[in-house]
Amino acid sequence: MKFFASRLIITAALAAPFSFAQNSAYTLGVLSLNPLGYWKLDGNFNDATQRQNNGANANLAGPIGFTLPGGGAPIDPGGEAAIFNSSKTEAVNIAAGNTFNFSFTQPFTLMAWVKTANQGLSPMTVLGKIDATQTGYALVINNGSPFGTQGGGRFGLLVEAQGGISQVQSNVSVNDGAWHFLVVTNDGSGFLTGIQLYLDGAQVTSTSGPNGVSSSIVNNVALSIGGLPGAGSSFASFEGLIDEAAIWNTALTQAQIQQLAGFATGARKIMPQFVFGGGWYSGMYFANTGIATVTFPVNFTADNGTAMTNIPLITGGATAVTLAPGASTVIEAANVGPLTQGYASFIAPPGIIGYGVFRQTLPIALNEPDQEAVVPFSSANTTTSTLLWDDRISATAVAIANPNASPVTVTVTVTNSDGSLIGTVTLPPLAPNGHTAFVLHDVVPGTAGNRGTAIFSAGSGNVAVLGLRATGVALTSIPTTDK
């Protein structure tokens, strides 16, 4: 038994207007999915669907602390996170009547970003609702028996009914001191097979059991973040950081979860030029260096921002990648038909590495082998990209992708090798999710015969840039420096 002596209680204000003062794209993405509750934990509880109770709990002996701005989850670089200290038995208790009551035969989703600080505790609570009769549900991180080895750090969904326990637990650990995006969904079937676990946007393999729940898991206690104040159980309070907790009365889909995970810094990757036909071939190579099998889609977008269709994929048209640990694969578009160009994008689960390839088939009359360039994937979070170009012998080509759902205006500032300004050009606005490609000296006069730097800046939103260099029949890529 563990007595939770100190807790911060806030009341639900589900009918209150949402607060958009500190909204990020991730916040808007969460709200668009209509959560029952959403707690940003950005230094106070005056956000999203909750308001702070400033009454009897204003002078708690061990109040929950917060990180400084910038200390929160990677989806909100300027945000904060709640600091939970298990020695103070802290929890955020959300008294909302029956709002968060679920039976095992109802669909629901629990979600939070977590960063553990102690691997020696017993199973830790992230988000849950369990009463003193050991009845309810919780998203937990299991660190010890009876669910795993001490410090194992495997997350999962626990459901209890009068002490009878059923659980689905991940086969991978999150006890590594890094931020992780945890999501558990229950499809409402009443079977453990209807529970799915997602780590950083990727569905992970799991182990289930025991099947001890045979009656209702509904109870009358409050929903809690970071502990189970009403449970009187052996589960520990959380030790570390929790951010962006949310709950739904629906089972989110894998696509919805991956979309939210894609807002994390660096998670969404772009290949800013994907071209086929007219003498060109493109390929994307992937390998899984992680410890879990992952599945993720790869999306192909045309210049006008719409989905590419009829891509002549050598791999048989498959654009969803599934890789076991240590496995690798390639997605290839053949040199078939007229020239078609755009870009490719995907959300990289943990452990996924890779690169892109262009290959140009030259006219037979030239009697030259195919020319190839390897290109790194770009981040979808870049706002400024710097390219070091040299047009004294070769020509510099540039591809730009707009990874945003709104138009983006890109300004190109080009300087000479001595730092003097050659010119500044504002490109025509890129359509939502749009793409363009051009030769640099065709757009910025004065670059031919010179060398220097070109800075591509998005007026708002983000931009992904790729440089290519052609000298005679030779072809290579130019890396960019992104911010």
C-alpha positions in Angstrom: 0.0 0.0 0.0 1.2 3.6 -0.7 -0.4 6.7 0.7 -0.4 9.7 -1.6 -0.2 12.5 0.9 0.5 15.4 -1.5 -1.3 16.0 -4.7 -2.4 18.9 -6.8 -6.1 18.9 -7.6 -7.6 20.7 -10.5 -11.2 20.8 -11.6 -12.4 20.0 -15.1 -13.7 22.8 -17.2 -14.8 20.9 -20.3 -17.2 23.5 -21.4 -14.7 26.3 -21.1 -13.2 27.8 -24.3 -9.8 26.4 -25.4 -6.8 28.6 -24.8 -4.8 29.3 -28.0 -2.3 31.7 -26.5 0.6 29.2 -26.7 -0.7 27.0 -29.5 1.8 25.1 -31.6 1.1 22.9 -34.7 1.1 19.9 -32.4 -1.5 21.5 -30.1 -3.8 22.2 -33.0 -3.3 18.7 -34.2 -4.3 17.3 -30.8 -7.3 19.6 -30.5 -8.4 18.7 -34.1 -8.9 15.1 -32.8 -11.4 16.2 -30.2 -9.9 14.9 -26.9 -12.0 14.6 -23.8 -9.1 16.2 -21.9 -5.7 17.7 -22.8 -3.1 19.1 -20.4 -0.1 20.9 -21.9 1.6 21.2 -18.5 3.3 24.4 -19.6 4.0 25.9 -16.2 0.4 26.1 -15.1 -2.9 24.3 -15.7 -4.6 27.2 -17.5 -4.4 25.5 -20.9 -6.6 23.5 -23.2 -9.5 21.9 -21.4 -8.6 22.5 -17.8 -8.3 25.4 -15.3 -6.4 25.6 -12.0 -8.2 25.1 -8.7 -6.7 28.0 -6.6 -8.6 27.0 -3.5 -7.6 24.6 -0.8 -4.6 23.4 -2.8 -2.8 26.7 -3.3 -0.2 25.9 -0.6 0.7 22.3 -1.0 3.7 21.1 0.9 5.2 19.5 -2.2 3.7 21.3 -5.3 4.6 20.0 -8.7 7.4 21.9 -10.3 8.0 22.8 -14.0 10.9 23.0 -16.3 12.1 26.3 -17.7 10.9 27.3 -21.1 12.4 25.0 -23.7 12.5 22.1 -21.3 9.3 20.4 -22.6 8.7 17.7 -25.1 10.4 18.1 -28.5 7.0 18.9 -30.2 7.0 22.3 -28.5 10.6 23.8 -28.3 9.5 26.8 -26.3 7.2 24.9 -23.9 7.6 23.5 -20.4 6.9 20.2 -18.7 5.7 19.1 -15.3 8.4 17.7 -12.9 7.3 14.8 -10.8 9.2 13.8 -7.7 8.2 10.4 -6.4 9.5 11.1 -2.9 6.7 13.7 -2.6 4.1 11.4 -4.0 2.8 14.0 -6.4 0.0 13.8 -8.9 -2.3 16.0 -10.9 -5.8 14.9 -9.9 -8.6 15.8 -12.4 -12.0 15.6 -10.8 -14.5 15.5 -13.7 -17.4 13.3 -12.6 -18.0 10.5 -15.0 -16.2 12.2 -17.9 -13.3 9.8 -17.9 -15.1 6.6 -16.9 -14.6 3.8 -19.4 -15.5 0.2 -19.4 -13.2 -2.3 -21.0 -15.7 -2.6 -23.8 -15.5 1.1 -24.7 -12.8 2.5 -27.0 -10.4 4.9 -25.5 -6.9 6.4 -26.0 -4.3 7.5 -23.4 -1.3 9.6 -24.5 1.6 11.5 -22.9 5.2 12.5 -23.5 7.5 11.3 -20.8 11.1 11.5 -19.7 12.1 9.1 -16.9 14.6 10.0 -14.3 14.7 6.9 -12.1 14.9 3.3 -13.2 14.8 1.7 -9.7 11.2 2.4 -8.8 8.3 0.0 -8.9 5.8 0.4 -11.7 5.2 4.1 -12.3 1.9 5.7 -13.3 1.8 8.2 -16.2 -2.0 8.7 -16.6 -4.8 6.6 -15.1 -7.9 6.2 -13.0 -7.8 3.4 -10.4 -9.6 3.4 -7.0 -8.9 1.8 -3.6 -10.6 -1.5 -4.6 -8.0 -1.9 -7.4 -10.5 -1.1 -10.1 -9.8 1.1 -13.2 -7.2 1.6 -15.9 -3.8 3.3 -16.2 -0.9 4.0 -18.7 2.1 2.8 -16.7 5.8 2.2 -17.0 6.7 -1.2 -15.5 10.0 -1.3 -13.6 9.7 -4.4 -11.5 7.7 -7.5 -10.6 5.3 -9.0 -11.2 5.4 -7.4 -14.7 9.0 -7.4 -15.6 12.6 -7.1 -14.4 13.7 -4.4 -12.0 14.2 -1.1 -14.0 12.9 -2.8 -17.2 10.9 0.4 -18.1 8.4 -1.2 -20.4 5.2 0.8 -20.8 1.7 -0.5 -21.2 -2.0 -0.4 -20.4 -3.1 -1.9 -17.1 -6.8 -2.6 -16.4 -8.0 -3.8 -13.0 -11.3 -5.1 -11.6 -11.5 -5.7 -7.8 -7.8 -6.6 -7.9 -8.0 -8.8 -11.0 -5.3 -7.6 -13.4 -5.0 -7.6 -17.2 -2.1 -5.9 -18.9 -0.6 -5.3 -22.4 3.1 -4.3 -22.1 5.7 -3.2 -24.6 8.7 -5.4 -25.5 10.9 -2.4 -25.6 12.1 -0.1 -22.8 11.6 3.7 -22.4 13.9 4.0 -19.4 16.7 5.8 -21.2 16.4 9.4 -20.0 15.2 10.6 -23.4 11.8 12.1 -24.3 9.3 9.5 -25.6 5.8 9.7 -27.0 3.6 7.0 -25.4 0.2 6.1 -26.7 -2.1 3.2 -25.8 -5.4 2.5 -27.5 -8.2 0.2 -26.7 -10.7 -0.7 -29.4 -13.5 -1.6 -27.0 -13.6 -5.3 -28.0 -13.1 -6.4 -24.5 -10.1 -8.5 -25.5 -6.4 -7.8 -24.8 -5.8 -8.2 -28.5 -7.7 -5.0 -29.0 -5.1 -3.0 -27.1 -2.3 -1.4 -29.2 0.9 0.3 -28.0 2.8 3.1 -29.9 6.2 4.4 -29.1 7.3 7.7 -30.8 4.6 7.1 -33.4 5.5 3.5 -34.3 3.4 0.5 -33.2 5.5 -1.8 -31.0 5.3 -5.5 -30.2 3.8 -6.3 -26.9 3.2 -9.1 -24.3 -0.2 -9.5 -22.7 -1.5 -11.1 -19.5 -2.7 -12.2 -17.1 -6.3 -12.1 -18.1 -7.7 -11.4 -14.7 -10.4 -8.9 -15.5 -13.9 -10.4 -15.5 -16.0 -7.5 -14.2 -16.4 -3.7 -14.6 -13.4 -1.4 -14.4 -15.6 1.7 -13.9 -15.0 3.7 -10.7 -15.8 7.0 -9.1 -12.3 8.5 -8.5 -10.6 11.3 -10.4 -8.4 10.8 -13.4 -4.7 11.4 -12.4 -1.5 12.3 -14.1 1.8 11.2 -12.5 0.2 9.0 -9.7 -2.9 7.2 -8.5 -4.0 9.1 -5.4 -7.2 7.1 -5.0 -5.7 3.7 -5.6 -3.9 2.9 -2.4 -1.9 0.5 -4.5 1.8 -0.4 -4.7 2.3 1.6 -7.8 4.8 4.5 -7.5 4.4 8.1 -8.4 6.2 9.1 -11.6 9.8 10.2 -11.3 10.8 12.5 -14.1 9.0 14.7 -16.6 5.5 14.4 -18.1 4.2 16.7 -20.8 1.2 17.0 -23.2 -1.1 14.4 -21.6 -4.4 13.7 -23.4 -7.3 11.3 -23.3 -9.9 10.3 -25.9 -13.1 8.2 -25.8 -12.1 6.8 -29.2 -9.2 4.6 -30.4 -6.9 6.8 -32.4 -5.7 5.3 -35.6 -2.0 4.6 -36.4 -2.1 7.3 -39.1 -3.4 9.9 -36.5 -0.8 8.9 -34.0 2.0 9.1 -36.6 0.8 12.5 -37.6 1.1 13.8 -34.1 4.5 12.1 -33.7 5.6 13.9 -36.9 5.5 17.3 -35.1 8.5 16.3 -33.0 11.7 18.1 -33.9 13.4 16.1 -36.6 10.9 13.3 -36.7 9.4 14.1 -40.2 12.0 13.7 -42.9 11.9 15.1 -46.5 13.6 14.0 -49.7 13.2 17.4 -51.4 13.6 16.0 -54.9 12.0 12.8 -56.0 12.0 12.4 -59.8 11.4 9.7 -62.4 11.0 9.4 -66.1 12.7 11.5 -68.8 16.1 9.8 -68.1 15.8 9.9 -64.3 15.5 7.3 -61.5 15.1 7.9 -57.8 15.5 5.6 -54.8 15.1 5.8 -51.0 17.1 3.4 -48.8 16.1 2.6 -45.2 17.5 0.5 -42.4 16.3 -0.2 -38.9 19.0 0.2 -36.3 16.5 -0.1 -33.4 15.3 -3.0 -31.3 11.6 -3.1 -32.4 9.9 -3.8 -35.7 8.5 -0.6 -37.1 6.0 0.3 -39.9 5.7 3.7 -41.5 4.2 5.1 -44.7 6.2 7.1 -47.3 4.3 9.9 -49.0 5.0 11.3 -52.5 3.9 14.8 -53.4 3.8 16.5 -56.7 4.8 20.2 -57.5 1.3 21.4 -57.0 1.0 19.9 -53.5 -1.2 17.0 -54.4 -0.3 13.3 -54.0 1.8 11.8 -56.8 0.0 9.0 -58.6 1.1 6.2 -60.9 4.6 6.1 -59.6 6.5 3.3 -61.4 7.8 1.7 -58.3 10.2 -1.2 -58.9 9.2 -2.7 -55.6 5.7 -3.3 -56.8 4.0 -0.2 -55.6 4.5 -0.7 -51.9 4.9 2.7 -50.1 4.5 1.4 -46.5 7.8 0.3 -45.0 7.9 -2.5 -42.4 11.4 -3.3 -41.0 12.5 -5.8 -38.4 15.5 -4.9 -36.2 18.6 -4.9 -38.5 16.6 -5.1 -41.7 16.8 -2.8 -44.7 14.9 -2.0 -47.8 14.7 0.3 -50.8 11.8 2.1 -52.5 12.7 2.8 -56.2 10.9 4.7 -59.0 12.0 3.6 -62.4 13.0 5.7 -65.4 9.7 5.3 -67.1 7.6 7.8 -69.0 8.0 11.6 -69.2 9.8 13.6 -66.5 7.8 13.8 -63.3 9.1 15.5 -60.2 8.1 16.3 -56.6 9.3 15.2 -53.2 8.9 12.4 -50.7 8.2 12.6 -46.9 7.9 10.2 -44.0 7.9 10.2 -40.2 11.0 8.3 -39.0 10.4 6.0 -36.1 13.3 5.6 -33.6 16.2 3.8 -35.1 15.4 4.4 -38.8 18.3 5.7 -40.9 18.6 6.2 -44.7 19.4 8.3 -47.7 18.1 9.1 -51.2 19.6 8.4 -54.6 19.2 10.0 -58.0 20.4 8.3 -61.2 20.5 9.9 -64.6 20.6 7.8 -67.8 22.5 9.7 -70.5 21.7 9.5 -74.2 23.2 6.4 -75.9 25.2 8.7 -78.3 27.3 9.9 -75.4 28.4 6.4 -74.6 28.7 7.3 -70.8 27.6 5.2 -67.8 24.6 6.3 -65.7 25.5 9.2 -63.3 24.4 9.0 -59.7 24.2 11.2 -56.6 23.4 10.3 -53.0 21.5 12.8 -50.9 20.7 13.0 -47.2 17.1 13.4 -46.0 16.2 16.9 -44.7 14.2 17.8 -41.7 10.7 19.2 -42.0 11.4 21.6 -39.2 13.9 23.8 -41.0 13.2 27.5 -41.3 16.6 28.6 -42.8 18.8 26.5 -45.1 22.3 27.6 -46.3 23.9 26.2 -49.5 27.5 26.6 -50.4 27.6 26.8 -54.2 30.2 27.0 -56.9 29.3 27.9 -60.5 32.8 28.5 -61.9 32.9 25.1 -63.6 29.6 23.4 -62.6 26.0 24.4 -62.5 24.1 24.5 -59.2 20.5 23.2 -59.1 18.1 23.6 -56.2 15.0 21.8 -55.1 12.6 23.2 -52.5 9.8 21.5 -50.7 7.1 23.2 -48.6 6.2 20.7 -45.9 3.4 23.0 -44.5 -0.4 22.8 -45.1 -0.3 26.6 -46.0 1.6 28.6 -48.6 5.2 29.5 -47.9 7.2 32.4 -49.4 10.9 31.7 -49.7 13.5 34.4 -49.9 16.9 33.6 -51.4 19.9 35.7 -50.4 23.1 35.1 -52.4 26.5 36.3 -51.5 29.8 36.1 -53.3 32.9 34.4 -51.9 34.1 37.7 -50.4 30.9 38.1 -48.5 29.5 40.8 -50.8 25.8 40.6 -51.8 25.1 39.3 -55.3 21.3 39.6 -54.9 18.1 38.8 -53.0 15.2 37.2 -54.7 11.8 36.3 -53.3 10.4 33.3 -55.1 6.7 33.0 -56.0 4.8 31.5 -53.1 4.9 27.7 -52.9 1.5 26.1 -52.7 0.5 24.2 -49.6 2.7 21.1 -49.6 4.2 22.4 -52.9 7.5 21.9 -54.6 9.8 23.6 -57.1 13.2 23.0 -58.7 15.5 25.3 -60.7 19.1 26.2 -61.7 20.4 28.8 -59.3 21.9 31.1 -62.0 18.6 31.2 -63.9 16.9 32.7 -60.8 19.6 34.9 -59.3 21.6 36.8 -61.9 25.3 37.1 -61.1 26.0 33.6 -59.8 27.4 32.2 -63.0 31.2 32.1 -62.9 31.3 32.8 -59.2 31.0 30.9 -55.9 29.5 31.7 -52.5 26.6 31.0 -50.3 22.8 31.0 -50.8 20.5 31.3 -47.8 16.9 30.1 -48.3 14.6 31.5 -45.6 10.9 30.7 -45.1 8.8 33.8 -44.3 6.7 31.6 -42.1 6.5 27.9 -41.6 9.2 25.6 -42.8 11.2 24.7 -45.9 13.3 21.8 -47.1 16.2 22.5 -49.5 18.4 20.2 -51.6 21.4 21.3 -53.7 22.7 19.4 -56.8 25.9 20.1 -58.7 26.4 19.1 -62.4 29.7 19.3 -64.3 29.5 17.9 -67.8 28.0 14.5 -67.4 29.0 14.2 -63.7 26.3 14.7 -61.0 26.6 15.0 -57.2 24.7 16.5 -54.3 25.5 19.5 -52.1 24.7 19.2 -48.4 22.9 22.1 -46.7 23.3 23.6 -43.2 19.8 23.9 -41.7 18.3 25.8 -38.8 
